[in-house]
Amino acid sequence: MTTQRILVGSLAAGLPADAATIILDLGPDHPTRAGLLEINVVAAGDVVTSARVLPGAMHRGVEKLFEARDYRQILMLADRHDWQAPFFGELAAAEAFEGLLRLTPPPRAAWLRTLLAEHTRILSHLGFLGWVARTDVALATRVRAARERLRGQTSRLTGNRIHPMAVRIGGVAVDPDGGWLDDEATLMTELSQLAQELAGLPLPGDGLAMIDADLVDSFGLSGPLARAAGVPLDNRHHGPYAELGFDITRLGTTGDARARFALLAAECQVSADVVRTCCARLPDGPIQVRLPKIVKLPEAESYSFVEAPLGRTGFHLVSRGDKTPWRMKLRSPSFHHVAALEELLVGTPVAAVETVLASVGYVIGDVDK
């Protein structure tokens, strides 16, 4: 048996390496590149027999930062732990606060939130699917360009390419005009075609790192990892989603790495359909509920979550009636996914570890929170 150290991410390139160290870089645009993940594995005959993940290289203490900010300021911080899908952080936080306030955003705001959520889901999924297209230079270039166009649309609407800061307690801060909506609908048609091409590639990972319902329960897996294994965990069944008139949830059957890549591509097509529908059916009306300058939540405790691209992103919130939370705990899907690697990698050939890591979506800021 041999013990090896696997370092994932661009930061690994500057660390000392030796014969027992494997440095993996999943590409310049892959979400794993920003940060560092270390995995110690034991292999016998070039097959992994045990794995231990060592997180914590980027710990920022974001939960304690939440507890030192008022509820409006928290929204700005909440979109910074999963920087591939920052909109979902501020959305999850706002919905947690609105739940305790018993506050319902106006219909137009709810539809705009749905539009931006699915816009962001495509942006995140394409980041992980870029690894699948890496050997086809033309296709990889198109994936990269598509993500830049999505960021460009975000910038046109919000003024920010990466962190939109578009959500407000009780609504949203941005309202698109007809020109933006037309361009968004056109972009979605093109992205749907791109997703079909990605789904038609000879996807890797057949039979690798199988996930079943028991593993989903054991590690609290969610999102594409669960759905690719046939477990119908999907929270998109309320508000505008319930009015769309078509099935949102896609399910796989095999639960292997190939199924996870295929599901990401399929979900991009569904999300493009949702965005086009939102552009066409966006209701008129206000986009915010008027609130006092200082927002205080009632003394209470709650837990709520949203269906982020990687899985369930939620907040356990404890309020003592002040303008800041007494406790605010973040439930991030990346943390659970990375924990599951310790079981998923067992039985994997060392040469296939990169494929498994590419199929198990995580963002290091969402792990080291």
C-alpha positions as CSV (number, residue, x, y, z in Angstrom):
1,M,0.0,0.0,0.0
2,T,1.1,3.6,-0.7
3,T,0.0,6.8,0.9
4,Q,-0.4,9.8,-1.4
5,R,-1.4,13.4,-0.9
6,I,-3.8,14.9,-3.5
7,L,-3.9,18.7,-3.8
8,V,-6.7,20.2,-5.8
9,G,-6.8,23.8,-7.1
10,S,-4.5,26.4,-8.6
11,L,-3.0,27.3,-5.2
12,A,-1.5,23.8,-5.1
13,A,1.0,24.8,-7.8
14,G,2.9,26.9,-5.4
15,L,3.2,24.2,-2.7
16,P,6.2,21.8,-2.4
17,A,5.6,18.5,-4.2
18,D,7.3,15.1,-4.0
19,A,6.8,11.6,-5.4
20,A,3.9,11.0,-3.0
21,T,2.0,14.2,-4.0
22,I,-0.5,14.5,-6.8
23,I,-1.4,18.0,-7.9
24,L,-4.7,18.3,-9.8
25,D,-5.8,21.3,-11.7
26,L,-9.3,20.9,-13.3
27,G,-8.8,23.8,-15.6
28,P,-8.5,27.6,-15.5
29,D,-12.3,28.1,-15.4
30,H,-13.3,25.2,-13.2
31,P,-14.8,26.2,-9.8
32,T,-12.3,24.1,-7.9
33,R,-9.5,26.4,-9.0
34,A,-10.1,29.2,-6.5
35,G,-8.9,27.7,-3.3
36,L,-7.2,24.5,-2.1
37,L,-8.5,21.1,-1.1
38,E,-6.2,18.5,0.3
39,I,-7.0,14.7,0.3
40,N,-4.8,12.1,1.9
41,V,-5.4,8.7,0.2
42,V,-4.1,5.2,0.7
43,A,-3.9,3.1,-2.5
44,A,-3.3,-0.6,-3.1
45,G,-2.5,-1.6,-6.6
46,D,-3.4,1.9,-7.9
47,V,-6.9,1.7,-6.4
48,V,-7.9,4.0,-3.5
49,T,-8.6,2.0,-0.3
50,S,-9.2,5.0,2.0
51,A,-9.4,8.8,1.8
52,R,-9.3,11.6,4.3
53,V,-10.3,15.1,3.3
54,L,-8.5,17.9,5.1
55,P,-10.5,21.1,4.8
56,G,-9.9,24.5,6.4
57,A,-7.3,26.1,4.2
58,M,-9.6,29.1,3.6
59,H,-11.7,29.4,6.8
60,R,-13.2,32.8,7.0
61,G,-15.7,32.5,9.9
62,V,-18.6,33.9,7.8
63,E,-21.2,32.8,10.3
64,K,-19.7,35.0,13.0
65,L,-19.5,37.8,10.5
66,F,-23.2,37.4,9.9
67,E,-23.9,37.8,13.6
68,A,-22.0,41.1,13.8
69,R,-24.1,42.7,10.9
70,D,-27.6,43.9,10.7
71,Y,-30.1,42.0,8.5
72,R,-29.6,44.3,5.5
73,Q,-25.8,44.1,5.6
74,I,-25.9,40.3,5.9
75,L,-27.3,40.0,2.3
76,M,-24.1,41.4,0.9
77,L,-22.0,38.9,2.9
78,A,-24.2,35.9,2.1
79,D,-23.4,35.9,-1.6
80,R,-19.7,35.4,-1.0
81,H,-19.4,31.8,0.2
82,D,-20.4,30.1,-3.2
83,W,-19.0,32.6,-5.6
84,Q,-20.1,30.4,-8.6
85,A,-23.7,31.1,-7.6
86,P,-23.7,34.1,-5.3
87,F,-27.3,35.0,-6.0
88,F,-28.5,32.0,-4.0
89,G,-26.7,33.1,-0.8
90,E,-28.5,36.5,-0.7
91,L,-31.8,34.8,-1.7
92,A,-31.5,32.1,1.1
93,A,-30.7,34.8,3.7
94,A,-33.6,37.1,2.6
95,E,-36.1,34.2,2.6
96,A,-35.0,33.2,6.1
97,F,-35.6,36.8,7.3
98,E,-38.9,37.1,5.5
99,G,-40.1,33.9,7.0
100,L,-39.7,35.3,10.6
101,L,-41.2,38.6,9.5
102,R,-44.1,36.8,7.7
103,L,-43.4,38.9,4.8
104,T,-44.3,38.1,1.2
105,P,-42.5,39.8,-1.7
106,P,-44.7,41.3,-4.5
107,P,-45.4,38.9,-7.4
108,R,-43.1,40.7,-9.8
109,A,-40.2,40.4,-7.3
110,A,-40.9,36.7,-6.9
111,W,-40.8,36.1,-10.7
112,L,-37.6,38.2,-11.0
113,R,-36.0,36.1,-8.2
114,T,-36.9,32.9,-10.1
115,L,-35.5,34.3,-13.3
116,L,-32.2,35.3,-11.7
117,A,-32.0,32.0,-9.8
118,E,-32.2,29.9,-12.9
119,H,-29.9,32.3,-14.8
120,T,-27.4,31.7,-12.0
121,R,-28.0,27.9,-12.0
122,I,-26.9,27.7,-15.6
123,L,-23.8,29.9,-14.9
124,S,-22.8,27.5,-12.1
125,H,-23.5,24.3,-13.9
126,L,-21.5,25.4,-17.0
127,G,-18.5,26.0,-14.7
128,F,-18.5,22.3,-13.8
129,L,-19.4,21.1,-17.3
130,G,-16.4,23.0,-18.7
131,W,-14.3,20.1,-17.5
132,V,-16.2,17.8,-19.7
133,A,-15.5,20.0,-22.8
134,R,-11.9,20.6,-21.9
135,T,-10.5,18.3,-24.8
136,D,-12.6,20.1,-27.4
137,V,-11.0,23.5,-27.8
138,A,-13.9,25.0,-29.8
139,L,-16.5,23.7,-27.4
140,A,-14.6,24.8,-24.3
141,T,-14.2,28.2,-25.8
142,R,-18.0,28.4,-26.3
143,V,-18.7,27.3,-22.7
144,R,-16.3,30.0,-21.4
145,A,-17.9,32.6,-23.7
146,A,-21.4,31.6,-22.5
147,R,-20.5,32.1,-18.9
148,E,-19.1,35.5,-19.7
149,R,-22.3,36.5,-21.5
150,L,-24.3,35.4,-18.4
151,R,-22.1,37.6,-16.3
152,G,-22.5,40.4,-18.8
153,Q,-26.2,40.2,-18.4
154,T,-25.9,40.2,-14.6
155,S,-23.7,43.3,-14.9
156,R,-26.2,45.1,-17.2
157,L,-29.0,44.5,-14.7
158,T,-27.2,44.9,-11.3
159,G,-23.9,46.7,-12.0
160,N,-21.9,43.7,-10.7
161,R,-20.5,40.8,-12.8
162,I,-20.0,38.4,-9.9
163,H,-21.8,39.4,-6.8
164,P,-25.2,40.8,-7.9
165,M,-26.5,42.0,-4.6
166,A,-29.9,42.2,-6.2
167,V,-32.1,40.8,-3.4
168,R,-33.6,43.0,-0.7
169,I,-35.7,41.9,2.3
170,G,-39.2,42.0,0.9
171,G,-38.2,42.0,-2.8
172,V,-35.4,42.9,-5.2
173,A,-33.4,46.0,-6.0
174,V,-33.4,45.7,-9.8
175,D,-36.1,45.8,-12.5
176,P,-35.2,44.9,-16.1
177,D,-36.4,46.8,-19.1
178,G,-37.8,45.2,-22.2
179,G,-34.4,45.2,-24.0
180,W,-32.7,43.3,-21.2
181,L,-35.5,40.7,-21.2
182,D,-35.4,40.2,-25.0
183,D,-31.6,39.7,-24.8
184,E,-31.9,37.3,-21.9
185,A,-34.5,35.2,-23.8
186,T,-32.3,35.1,-26.9
187,L,-29.3,34.0,-24.8
188,M,-31.3,31.3,-23.2
189,T,-32.2,29.8,-26.6
190,E,-28.5,29.6,-27.5
191,L,-27.6,28.2,-24.1
192,S,-30.2,25.5,-24.4
193,Q,-28.5,24.4,-27.7
194,L,-25.1,24.4,-26.0
195,A,-26.4,22.2,-23.2
196,Q,-27.7,19.7,-25.7
197,E,-24.3,19.5,-27.3
198,L,-22.6,18.9,-24.0
199,A,-25.2,16.2,-23.1
200,G,-24.4,14.6,-26.5
201,L,-20.6,14.2,-25.7
202,P,-19.2,10.8,-24.7
203,L,-19.4,11.7,-21.0
204,P,-16.8,10.1,-18.7
205,G,-17.3,8.4,-15.4
206,D,-19.4,5.3,-16.3
207,G,-19.6,3.2,-13.1
208,L,-17.4,5.6,-11.1
209,A,-18.2,6.7,-7.6
210,M,-21.7,5.4,-7.3
211,I,-24.2,7.2,-5.1
212,D,-27.4,5.6,-3.9
213,A,-30.2,6.7,-1.6
214,D,-28.4,5.4,1.5
215,L,-25.4,7.5,0.8
216,V,-27.6,10.5,0.2
217,D,-29.1,10.0,3.6
218,S,-25.8,9.3,5.4
219,F,-24.1,12.5,4.2
220,G,-27.0,14.8,3.7
221,L,-26.4,15.0,0.0
222,S,-28.7,17.1,-2.2
223,G,-29.0,18.8,-5.5
224,P,-27.6,17.1,-8.7
225,L,-25.8,14.5,-6.6
226,A,-29.0,13.2,-5.1
227,R,-31.1,13.6,-8.3
228,A,-28.6,11.8,-10.4
229,A,-29.0,8.9,-8.0
230,G,-32.8,8.9,-8.5
231,V,-33.6,10.7,-5.2
232,P,-36.2,13.4,-6.0
233,L,-34.8,16.2,-3.7
234,D,-35.9,19.4,-5.3
235,N,-37.4,22.4,-3.5
236,R,-38.5,24.2,-6.6
237,H,-42.2,23.6,-6.3
238,H,-43.6,26.8,-4.9
239,G,-44.3,30.4,-6.1
240,P,-43.6,31.0,-9.8
241,Y,-42.3,27.4,-10.2
242,A,-45.7,26.1,-9.4
243,E,-47.2,28.2,-12.2
244,L,-44.7,27.4,-15.0
245,G,-46.7,24.4,-16.3
246,F,-43.9,22.0,-16.9
247,D,-41.8,19.5,-14.9
248,I,-38.8,21.1,-13.3
249,T,-37.1,18.1,-11.7
250,R,-34.9,15.8,-13.7
251,L,-33.7,12.5,-12.3
252,G,-30.9,10.0,-13.2
253,T,-30.9,6.3,-12.4
254,T,-27.3,5.1,-12.1
255,G,-25.9,7.6,-9.6
256,D,-22.4,7.4,-11.1
257,A,-20.1,10.2,-12.3
258,R,-21.5,10.0,-15.8
259,A,-25.0,10.4,-14.6
260,R,-24.0,13.5,-12.6
261,F,-22.5,15.2,-15.7
262,A,-25.6,14.3,-17.8
263,L,-27.9,15.7,-15.2
264,L,-26.1,19.0,-15.1
265,A,-26.5,19.4,-18.8
266,A,-30.2,18.4,-18.6
267,E,-30.8,20.9,-15.8
268,C,-29.2,23.7,-17.9
269,Q,-31.9,23.1,-20.6
270,V,-34.7,23.2,-18.0
271,S,-33.3,26.4,-16.4
272,A,-33.2,28.0,-19.8
273,D,-36.8,27.2,-20.4
274,V,-37.7,28.6,-17.0
275,V,-35.9,31.9,-17.7
276,R,-37.5,32.3,-21.1
277,T,-40.9,31.7,-19.5
278,C,-40.2,34.3,-16.8
279,C,-39.1,36.8,-19.4
280,A,-42.4,36.3,-21.3
281,R,-44.8,36.2,-18.3
282,L,-43.2,38.7,-15.9
283,P,-46.1,40.4,-14.1
284,D,-46.4,44.2,-13.7
285,G,-46.2,45.8,-10.3
286,P,-43.9,46.9,-7.5
287,I,-40.6,45.0,-6.8
288,Q,-40.2,45.7,-3.1
289,V,-42.2,46.0,0.2
290,R,-41.6,49.2,2.1
291,L,-39.8,48.6,5.3
292,P,-38.4,50.8,8.1
293,K,-34.8,51.8,8.0
294,I,-33.9,49.4,10.8
295,V,-35.2,45.9,10.4
296,K,-35.6,43.9,13.6
297,L,-36.8,40.3,13.6
298,P,-39.1,38.9,16.3
299,E,-37.7,36.7,19.0
300,A,-37.9,33.3,17.3
301,E,-35.9,30.4,15.8
302,S,-36.2,29.0,12.3
303,Y,-34.6,27.0,9.5
304,S,-35.2,27.5,5.8
305,F,-33.3,26.6,2.6
306,V,-33.3,27.2,-1.2
307,E,-32.5,24.9,-4.0
308,A,-29.1,26.2,-5.0
309,P,-27.2,24.8,-8.0
310,L,-25.1,22.5,-5.9
311,G,-27.9,21.5,-3.5
312,R,-29.7,22.8,-0.4
313,T,-28.3,26.1,0.9
314,G,-30.0,27.0,4.2
315,F,-29.8,29.1,7.3
316,H,-30.6,28.2,10.9
317,L,-31.5,31.5,12.4
318,V,-32.0,32.5,16.0
319,S,-33.3,35.9,16.8
320,R,-33.7,37.7,20.1
321,G,-35.6,40.6,18.7
322,D,-32.6,42.7,17.9
323,K,-31.4,44.2,14.6
324,T,-28.7,41.5,14.3
325,P,-29.1,37.7,14.6
326,W,-28.1,36.1,17.9
327,R,-27.0,33.0,16.0
328,M,-26.9,32.3,12.2
329,K,-25.7,28.9,11.0
330,L,-25.1,28.3,7.3
331,R,-25.9,24.9,5.8
332,S,-23.8,24.7,2.6
333,P,-24.0,21.8,0.1
334,S,-20.3,21.8,-0.7
335,F,-19.4,20.8,2.9
336,H,-21.6,17.7,2.7
337,H,-20.3,16.8,-0.8
338,V,-16.7,17.0,0.2
339,A,-17.3,15.0,3.3
340,A,-18.8,12.2,1.1
341,L,-15.6,12.0,-0.9
342,E,-14.1,10.0,1.9
343,E,-16.5,7.2,0.9
344,L,-16.9,7.9,-2.8
345,L,-13.2,7.7,-3.6
346,V,-12.8,4.2,-2.0
347,G,-12.5,1.7,-4.9
348,T,-11.7,4.4,-7.4
349,P,-8.5,3.9,-9.6
350,V,-6.0,6.7,-8.7
351,A,-6.0,7.7,-12.4
352,A,-9.8,8.3,-12.2
353,V,-9.8,10.5,-9.1
354,E,-9.9,13.6,-11.2
355,T,-13.0,12.5,-12.9
356,V,-14.7,11.8,-9.6
357,L,-13.7,15.2,-8.2
358,A,-15.0,16.9,-11.3
359,S,-18.4,15.2,-11.0
360,V,-18.9,16.0,-7.3
361,G,-19.6,19.7,-7.4
362,Y,-18.1,21.9,-4.6
363,V,-16.8,25.4,-4.2
364,I,-14.0,25.8,-1.5
365,G,-15.5,28.9,0.0
366,D,-18.7,26.9,0.5
367,V,-16.7,24.3,2.4
368,D,-14.4,26.5,4.4
369,K,-17.2,28.8,5.6
